[in-house]
Amino acid sequence: MIAIRELVKRYTNLTAVDRLNLDIYDSEVFGLLGSNGAGKTTTIHMLATLLKPTSGTAVVNGYDIVTQSAKVRSSVGIVFQAPSSDDMLTGYENLKLHSWLYNVPGQIRAKRIAEVLDLVGLTQRKDDQVKKYSGGMRRRLEIARGLIHKPKVLFLDEPTLGLDPSSRESMWEYIKKLVEEEKITIILTTHYMEEADLLCDRIGIIEKGKIIALDTPSRLKEMIGRDVIKLRLAHEKQHDIESLKKFSFIHNVERREKDDLVIISVENANRNLPVILKHIDTEWVEYTSPTLNDVFLRSTGRDIKEEPEGGFMEKFARYDQK
């Protein structure tokens, strides 16, 4: 459904997307994960023809984003991070306005609006002004609006950002429902690893405009072993860390300088943690089964919510003013 080839977006001395190559399949939910400034939103904006690439290109639903941008736009829907519906209009009026903009034929317009309202659970509130909607309802309306013209691809940029846990879980159910009923390809960006793990068929981790890890959630987690032990040494003894590598049940040992933690990938932490603690003196320890956040930390060296120094948005604003 999407084929990206050598895609580049450069702003003066800043390269936001760096020779990106990626294939995304029909009816797939693809998660694009990266910290602020990693290039994920820039990539989505190019694929949706909101930004022109510096070089390279991509094909979306058979159309080139550079030479056939109008056909690409008719093939995609997008839900932005920031709400963009008119809160003085009703939900129905917002959808009707959007159906006009996308030239949805008049004879099917009312039927299609009713379908997407039902899909996102807003039929009973369709005649209420959007300013009376909760945050979760507004996000569901944005998704309905993005689906009104039956796109082949839907971009969801942080679809549950700012929602409370209950509303977030409800949104997950609606996203799974629309994948099943609409049979579309979804490209999802999120800072919530649980969300990516639950919804995505495959995940690409993007860093400095490049994909540095790509696979299914389960296979990505397998990269770092079954369980993860995090500990802080009571005394600074590097040879203690080295001595752990002799155990066959330990897959990997690394020192994370930023927070002075030792990260250990291990088979069956419940059974083998006491063995480890006999060999080293610790002041703090915990263990967990691998998560996507562990994969992200391993791949990038930082938490997904940390913005790199001199992040993209700050630099973009500066260059944009020139």
C-alpha positions in Angstrom: 0.0 0.0 0.0 2.9 2.4 0.7 6.4 2.1 -0.7 8.9 4.7 0.5 12.2 5.0 -1.4 15.2 7.2 -0.3 12.9 9.8 1.2 14.7 12.9 2.5 13.4 16.1 4.2 16.1 18.7 4.9 15.8 22.2 6.5 19.0 24.2 6.0 21.5 22.2 8.2 18.9 19.9 9.7 17.9 16.6 8.2 14.5 15.6 9.6 14.1 12.5 7.4 17.2 10.8 6.1 17.0 8.5 3.1 14.1 6.5 4.5 13.2 3.2 2.8 10.1 1.4 4.0 7.2 -0.8 2.8 3.8 -0.8 4.5 1.3 -3.4 3.5 -2.4 -3.4 2.7 -4.8 -3.6 5.7 -1.8 -3.4 8.1 -1.7 -1.3 11.3 1.9 0.1 11.2 3.3 1.9 14.3 5.9 4.6 13.7 7.6 5.2 17.1 10.1 7.9 17.9 10.8 10.6 20.4 10.0 14.2 19.7 12.1 15.3 16.8 12.9 11.8 15.5 11.1 12.5 12.1 7.9 10.6 12.4 5.4 13.5 12.0 7.5 14.9 9.2 7.4 11.5 7.4 3.6 11.4 7.8 3.2 14.9 6.5 5.2 14.0 3.4 3.2 10.9 2.8 0.0 12.9 3.1 1.5 15.5 0.7 1.4 18.3 3.3 5.2 18.7 2.9 7.3 18.2 -0.2 10.3 16.0 0.1 13.8 17.4 -0.5 14.5 14.2 -2.5 13.3 10.7 -2.9 9.7 9.8 -3.1 6.9 7.4 -2.0 4.0 5.7 -3.6 0.7 5.6 -1.7 -2.1 3.5 -3.1 -0.3 3.3 -6.4 0.2 7.1 -6.6 3.4 9.1 -6.4 3.4 11.7 -3.6 5.4 14.1 -5.8 3.9 13.8 -9.2 0.3 12.6 -8.3 -0.3 14.5 -5.1 -4.0 15.1 -5.7 -4.7 11.4 -6.2 -2.7 10.7 -3.0 -4.8 13.1 -1.0 -8.0 11.5 -2.2 -6.6 8.1 -1.0 -5.7 9.2 2.5 -7.3 10.4 5.7 -5.4 12.0 8.6 -6.1 12.7 12.2 -3.8 15.3 13.5 -2.4 15.6 17.1 -4.3 18.9 17.6 -8.1 19.0 17.3 -9.2 20.6 14.0 -13.0 20.2 14.1 -15.2 23.4 14.3 -16.5 23.3 17.9 -19.4 25.7 17.0 -20.8 23.2 14.5 -22.5 19.9 15.4 -20.8 16.6 14.9 -23.1 16.0 11.9 -22.3 19.4 10.4 -18.6 18.8 10.7 -18.9 15.6 8.8 -21.2 17.1 6.2 -18.7 19.9 5.6 -15.8 17.5 5.2 -17.8 15.3 2.8 -18.3 18.4 0.6 -14.6 19.1 0.7 -13.8 15.6 -0.5 -16.6 15.5 -3.1 -18.5 12.6 -1.6 -21.4 12.1 -4.0 -24.7 13.6 -2.7 -26.7 10.5 -3.2 -24.5 8.5 -0.7 -23.4 11.4 1.6 -26.1 10.9 4.2 -25.6 7.2 4.3 -21.8 7.5 4.6 -22.1 10.1 7.5 -24.5 7.7 9.3 -22.0 4.8 8.8 -19.0 6.6 10.3 -21.1 8.1 13.1 -22.1 4.5 14.0 -18.6 3.2 13.7 -17.2 5.7 16.3 -20.3 5.6 18.5 -21.5 9.1 18.1 -24.9 8.6 16.5 -26.8 9.7 19.6 -24.7 12.9 19.9 -24.5 13.9 16.2 -26.7 17.0 16.7 -24.8 18.4 19.6 -22.2 21.1 19.2 -18.7 19.8 19.3 -17.8 22.2 22.1 -20.1 20.0 24.3 -18.1 16.8 23.5 -15.6 15.2 25.8 -12.0 14.8 24.7 -12.6 11.2 23.7 -15.6 12.1 21.7 -13.7 14.8 19.8 -11.0 12.4 18.9 -13.6 9.9 17.7 -15.2 12.6 15.6 -11.8 13.4 14.1 -11.4 9.7 13.1 -15.0 9.7 11.6 -14.1 12.8 9.6 -10.9 11.2 8.3 -12.9 8.1 7.1 -15.8 10.0 5.4 -14.4 9.6 1.9 -13.4 5.9 2.3 -9.6 6.4 2.2 -7.3 3.5 1.6 -4.8 4.8 4.2 -5.5 6.5 7.5 -2.8 8.4 9.4 -3.4 8.6 13.2 -0.9 11.0 14.7 -1.1 10.5 18.5 -4.8 9.5 18.4 -5.1 9.2 22.2 -2.9 12.1 23.3 -4.3 13.8 26.3 -7.1 11.3 27.0 -7.7 9.7 30.4 -7.0 6.0 30.7 -10.6 5.0 30.3 -11.1 7.1 27.2 -7.8 5.8 25.8 -9.0 2.2 26.1 -12.3 3.0 24.5 -10.4 4.6 21.6 -8.4 1.4 21.2 -11.6 -0.6 20.8 -12.8 1.9 18.1 -9.5 1.7 16.2 -9.6 -2.1 16.2 -13.3 -2.0 15.0 -12.6 0.4 12.1 -9.6 -1.8 11.0 -12.0 -4.8 10.9 -14.9 -3.1 9.2 -13.2 -0.5 6.9 -10.4 -2.8 5.7 -7.9 0.1 5.5 -4.2 0.5 6.2 -3.4 2.6 9.3 -0.1 4.3 10.1 -0.1 5.1 13.8 2.2 7.3 15.8 2.1 7.2 19.6 4.1 7.7 22.8 2.1 5.0 24.6 4.0 1.7 24.2 1.0 -0.3 25.4 -1.1 1.2 22.7 1.5 0.3 20.0 1.8 -3.3 21.4 -2.0 -3.8 21.4 -2.8 -2.3 18.0 0.1 -2.6 15.6 0.9 -5.5 13.3 4.4 -4.2 12.9 6.4 -1.4 14.4 9.2 0.8 13.1 11.4 2.8 15.5 12.6 6.0 13.9 15.7 7.9 15.1 17.2 10.9 13.4 15.1 10.3 10.4 16.0 6.7 9.9 14.3 3.4 10.8 16.6 1.7 13.3 14.4 -1.3 14.3 11.5 -2.9 12.4 9.5 -6.0 13.2 6.3 -7.3 14.9 5.9 -6.2 18.6 6.6 -9.7 19.8 9.8 -10.2 17.8 11.1 -6.8 18.8 10.6 -7.7 22.4 12.4 -11.0 21.8 15.5 -9.0 20.7 16.3 -8.3 24.4 15.6 -11.7 26.0 12.7 -12.9 28.1 13.1 -10.8 31.2 14.9 -7.5 32.0 16.6 -6.9 35.3 17.5 -3.3 36.2 19.8 -2.6 39.1 22.1 0.0 40.6 25.3 -1.1 42.2 26.0 -0.3 45.9 29.7 0.1 45.0 31.4 1.0 41.8 33.0 -2.3 40.7 33.2 -2.8 37.0 34.5 -6.4 37.5 31.3 -7.3 39.3 29.4 -6.5 36.1 31.8 -8.4 33.9 31.5 -11.5 36.2 27.8 -11.8 35.3 28.6 -12.6 31.7 29.8 -16.1 32.7 26.2 -17.3 33.4 24.5 -19.1 30.5 21.1 -17.7 31.5 22.2 -14.1 30.9 21.9 -12.8 27.4 23.3 -9.3 27.7 24.7 -7.0 30.3 25.1 -3.3 29.7 25.8 -0.1 31.7 23.5 2.9 31.1 25.6 5.9 32.1 22.7 8.4 32.0 21.0 7.0 35.2 23.8 4.7 36.4 21.8 1.6 35.9 22.9 -1.9 34.9 20.5 -3.5 32.4 20.5 -7.3 32.2 18.6 -9.5 29.7 18.0 -12.9 31.4 16.1 -16.1 31.2 13.6 -16.6 34.0 14.4 -13.7 36.2 12.2 -15.1 39.0 14.5 -18.1 39.4 17.9 -16.6 38.5 17.7 -13.2 40.2 18.9 -14.7 43.6 21.9 -16.2 41.8 22.8 -12.7 40.4 22.4 -11.0 43.8 24.8 -13.4 45.3 27.6 -12.2 43.1 27.0 -8.4 43.2 26.1 -5.9 45.9 23.1 -3.7 44.9 21.3 -0.8 46.4 18.2 -1.1 44.1 16.8 -3.7 41.8 13.7 -4.6 39.8 12.8 -7.0 37.0 10.1 -7.1 34.4 9.2 -9.0 31.3 10.4 -7.2 28.2 8.2 -4.3 26.9 8.4 -2.1 23.8 9.7 0.6 26.0 12.7 -1.6 26.8 13.2 -2.2 23.1 13.0 1.6 22.5 15.6 2.2 25.3 17.9 -0.4 23.8 17.5 1.0 20.3 17.8 4.7 21.0 19.4 5.0 24.5 16.5 7.1 25.9 12.9 7.1 26.8 10.4 7.8 24.0 9.1 10.9 25.7 12.5 12.5 26.0 13.1 15.2 23.4 16.7 15.3 22.0 18.6 18.4 22.7 17.8 20.9 20.1 14.7 19.0 18.9 13.2 19.3 15.5 10.3 21.5 16.3 12.5 24.1 17.9 14.9 24.1 15.0 12.2 24.0 12.4 10.6 27.1 13.9 13.9 28.9 13.8 14.6 28.0 10.1 11.0 28.7 9.2 11.4 32.3 10.3 14.4 32.9 8.1 
